[in-house]
């Protein structure tokens, strides 16, 4: 009789803990008021944001932020009109393919993800997903879900152990609880996929591009053997997410997927991403990912073949690959394209100095100092010049 009662208790507990906590989504019917546990999450978001900024990880580009937020506004339409909250999109300096939403609606894109995407429709896919997490209040839902699962795990463990081990229950570790702590649940992620894709399609974008966006994530996972890249962890792999998106695109949105007039916006997207490409190439170089860095620079130069900074960055890639003659040629071209650009002269000076080409090295160092006399490394360069003059 006792065992039967314990079994029934188990069933009731499991049933109560299977689904994420229910919270009404944010909508335009009234001003939004966060609940007590949400307010704490929003405070933590602010602290996290300050840490990012203090660490210098935020990529400061107001023009780019304006563009990203305009896409967010297009996705939202009138969805949050009348509320006192709106998501805000920013960028972090990180070459890995990732995006995440903080509980307060701050959405961050990694430079790596922006550099690999091809158009605005792909951007809208990921941005819609992150907006959905905010609208659906998923951080608070997941917090309550996780706490519920932890509580459930402890009760389940106690019930099971008491029924088997009796008085020795307090000697066993609380492993069920720790094993239950994961990121967003499968239910929440699938819901965000559906909501985000709905926002994207309603805004006029081509849903087929969402599959291409997820193919990028899948490719990154296959190359790096990493799991699903969104900020809050999940047990799902990219394969599961691609399958879920494919079902949505080929099912619910099949009609929209074949419409010729759907938005892709490759041109405007490419224009806005040019600066990000070079920033991310430097980040990839610092990680030793020269192939990826070179590909991103080439992407930039295909659109802006006379970009002085683009050719300088390609020179940096070649130098780190040991292709010194190719590097020197790129530095020369960069300097020719922008007579006020100091950095190519410094790098040429260093290359010539290493090759014992003293006169050429001295000439480049002098040009560098003339263009950038207050550079942080100016004292070092002056020291090189003095060494060259010492008999």
N, C-alpha and C positions, 0 to 999 in steps of 0.2 A: 504494500500500500504506500509506504514511504517512497519507494523507488518510482512508482507510478506518478505520485505527486511531483517528485523532482523532475521527471521527464516532461510533464505538462508545463512546469515552470520554465524549463529550458525552451520549449517551443514558443511560449508567449514572449520570452525575452528576445529570442532570435527574430521573431516576426516584427517586433517593435523597433529593431535596430538595423533592419535591412536597407531602408531608404534614407537618403539625405533629409535633413531637417527642412520642414516646410516654412518658407518665408515668402510673402508676396513680393513680386518684382517691383522695381522702381518704375513708375509710369508718370504720365503728365496730369493725372487727376488731382494731385495735391503735392504740396511741398514735402520733401522727404525728411523724415526724422529717424536717425539711426537709433537702434536699441542699445541697451547698456553695454552688452558684449561687443557690439559693432563699434561703438565709440572708442573702446580700447584698441580695437584693430586699426581704426583710423588714426589714432594717436601714434601707434607703432609705425604706420605708413609714413607719417611725417618725420619720425625719427630716422627711418630707413632712408628717406629721401635726402635728409641732411647728411647722412653718412656718405651716400653716393656723391653728393656735391663736394663734400670736404675731401674725399679721396681723389677728386679730379676725374671721376669716371663718366660724368655727364658730358656728352658731346654738344657743345654750345653752338647752335646755328639757328638763329631766329627764323630765317626764311624757310629752312627745312621744317622746323616745328610748325610754322603757320600752314605749310602744305599738308603735313600729316594731320593736323587738327581739322583742316578743311575736309579731308576725306572722312574723318570721324563724324563731322557734322552732316555730311551727305548720308552716311550710313544711318545716323540717328533720325534724320528728318525732324518731325515734331514729337518724337518719342518721349523726350524729357522736357518738353516745353511746359512751363508751370511749376517745375521742380526747382530747387535751389542748388542742384548739383549737376555737373557736367564732367565727363572724362577729359583728361588732358594728356596729350601724347608727347613724349620726349624720347631722346636717344641716348644710349650708353655705349661707351667705347669697349666693344667686345667682339672679337672676330667669329665667335661661334653663333650658329643659327638659333636664335632664341627671341622670345618676346614674352612679356609678363604683365599682369595687371595687379596693382596693389588694391587693398580693400576700399580705399577712398576714390578709386577711379583713375589714379595715375597709371598710365600705360607706357611701358618702356619697350622700345625696339632695340635690339643689338645692331650695331653697324654691320656685322656679318650677315645678318638676315636681309637687311636692306640692300647690301651689295650683291647678293645672289639673286634677288628677285628681278623679274623682267618688266613688270607693268603694274599699273595701279589696281587692276582687278585682283592680282595676287596679293598685293598689300591689303586690299579690302577684306580678303579671306581671313587673314590672320588678325587684322584689326577688329573685324566683326566678332571673331571668337573671343577676343579679350574684352571687348565692350559687353558681350553677353555675360561674361563672368561678373562684371560690375553691375549690370542691370539686374541680374538674377540674385545678386547679393551672395555670391557663391563662397566668399571667404567666411562669412558668418555661418552659412549653411554647413560648410565643411568643418568649421570649428565645433559646431554643435554635434555634427555627425561623428566626428572623431572622439569627442568627449563621451558621446553615447556609446560608441563602440568600446572605448576603454572601460567604461562602467560595466557594459555588458560582458566584456571579456573577464573582468574580475568576478562578476557574479557567476558566470558560466564555470569558471575555474573552481570557485568555491563549491558550487553545487556538485560538480563532477567529482571533485576531490573528496568532499564529505561523503558522497555516496560510495566511494571506493576505499579511501584511506582513513576516513574518520578523523581522529584527533591529530593526525599528522599533517593536516591541511596547511597549517601556518608555517610549515617547514619548507614549502615548495616556492620557487620563484614565480614572480608575476610576468611570465613570458608571453602569455596570450595578449596582455594589454600592449606591451611594446611591439609585438608583431602586427597589431592592428593599426598602428599609427602610420598611415601612408599619406599621399597627397590627395588631390581631388579624386573623388570616386569615379568609377566608370560611368555611373548614371549622370553625374554632374558634367563630365567632359562631353558625353554624347549630347546632352541638352545644350551645352554651349556651342557645339558644332551646328546643331539644328537652328538655334537662335541666330548665330552669326551668319550662317548661309542665308537665312531668311532676310536678314538685314541687307546683305550684299545683293541679293536678287531684287529686293524691293527698291534698292537704290539704282538699279539699272545695269549692274555689272554682269559679265558673262560668267555663269557658274562653272563652265568648263575650266576656267583659269584656276579655280579653287583646287582642282585635282592636280594641276601643274605645281601649285604652291606646295601641296603636300608631298609631291614627288621630290621637291627640293629637300624637304625635311627627311624623307625616306633615304635619299641619296647621302645626306650628311650622316644619318644614322649608320648606313651601311659602310661608309668610309671610316667613321670614327668609332663605330660600335657603341654608340650612346643611345640612351632611351629617349622617349618623347620629350621635346625641348621646352615645353611651356613651364613657367616658373614654379607652380605648385606641382609636385611630383605626382605621377600616376602609374599604376601597374600596367597600363596599356603600352604596347610598342607602336612604332610608327605604322607597321603593317595593319594593325587594328584600326587606326585612325583613317588610313587611306581607304580601307574597305568600307568604313562607315560613311565617309564622304562620297564614295562612289555610289553607294546605295541611294543617298539623298539626291545626288545630281542626276542619276539615271532613272530615278523614280519620281519623287515629288516635283523636281524641277526639270524634268525631261523636256517639256515644252519650251521653257526659257533657254535651255541649253542649245537648241537648234535655231534660235532667233538670230538673224544676221546683224541686227542693229544694236546688240548688247555692247556695253562699254568695256574697253580694255585699257585705253589711255596709256599706251607705251611711251609716247613722245613726252608728255608732261612729266611722267614718272622719271624717265631717263634724265631729263633736264635737271630735276631736283636732286638726283642721286650722284651727280658728278663729283662733288666734294667728298661725299661719304666714301666713294670708291677708293680714293687715294688715302684717306684716313685709315680705312680698313686694310689696305695693302700694307701699310706700315705695321699694323698690329699683327698681321699674318707673318710678316718678316721677322718680327720679334719672337715669334713662336717657332721660327724655322720652317714655316710652311711656304716655301719659295714658289712652288707650282701654283698654289692658290693666289699668292700675291701677284705673280706675273699675269695670271689670267684676269685679275681684277683691273690691273693697270692697262692691259690691252683693251679691256672693255671701255675704259675711260678714253683711251686714245682713239678708238674707232669713232667715237662721237666728237672728240676735240683733238684732232691730230696736231694742232699747233699749241697744245697746252704745255707751257714751260714746266710747270710743276709735275705734269704727267711724265714728261721725258726725264726729269730729274729723278722721280720715283722709280722709273724703269731702270735708270742708271744704278740706283741703290740696290735694286733686285739683282742686277747683273753683277755688281761688285760683291755682294754676299754669296753669289753663286760661283765666284772666282773668274768670271768673264770680264777681266779688267779692261781689255781693249774696247769691248762693247759698252762697258760702263763709261769709259772716258768719252766715247762718241756721243752718248746720251747727255752727259754733262755739258759738252760743247754745244750741242743743239739747244739745250735748255737755256744756257747763257745767251745764245744768239737770239732766241725767241723773246727773252725778257732781259734787257740790258741792266735793269735795276735789281735783278735776282742775285743775291750774294752767294747762296749755298753751293751752286755748281762750281764756283771758283774755289771755294774751300776744298771741296772733294777732289777737284783736279789738282790743286796744290799738294794734297796729301798723296795722291797717286803718283805724281811726278817725283815727289820727295822720296817715296819708297823705291822708285826706279833710278834714283841718283841723277835725275834730270834737273839740276839745280837752278838754272836760269828760268826754265819754264815754271818750276815750282814757285820761285820767288815772285814771278810776274802774277801768278794766280793768287797767291797769298796777299799781295799788295792790292789787287782788285777787290778781294774779299773785304779787307780792312777799310778800303775807301768806301765801299757800299754799306758796310755794317761795323762801324768803328766801336760801337758799344756792345757788341755781341758778347755773350758770356764766355765764349772761348777765345775772344780777341787776345787776351794776355798770352795764351798758349801759342797762337799763331805768330804773335810778335816775337816770342821766344824762338820759334823756328827760323824766323828771318834773321835774328841776331846770330843764331848758330851758323847760318849759311854765310854770314859776313865775317865770322871769326876765322882767321887764317890757320 
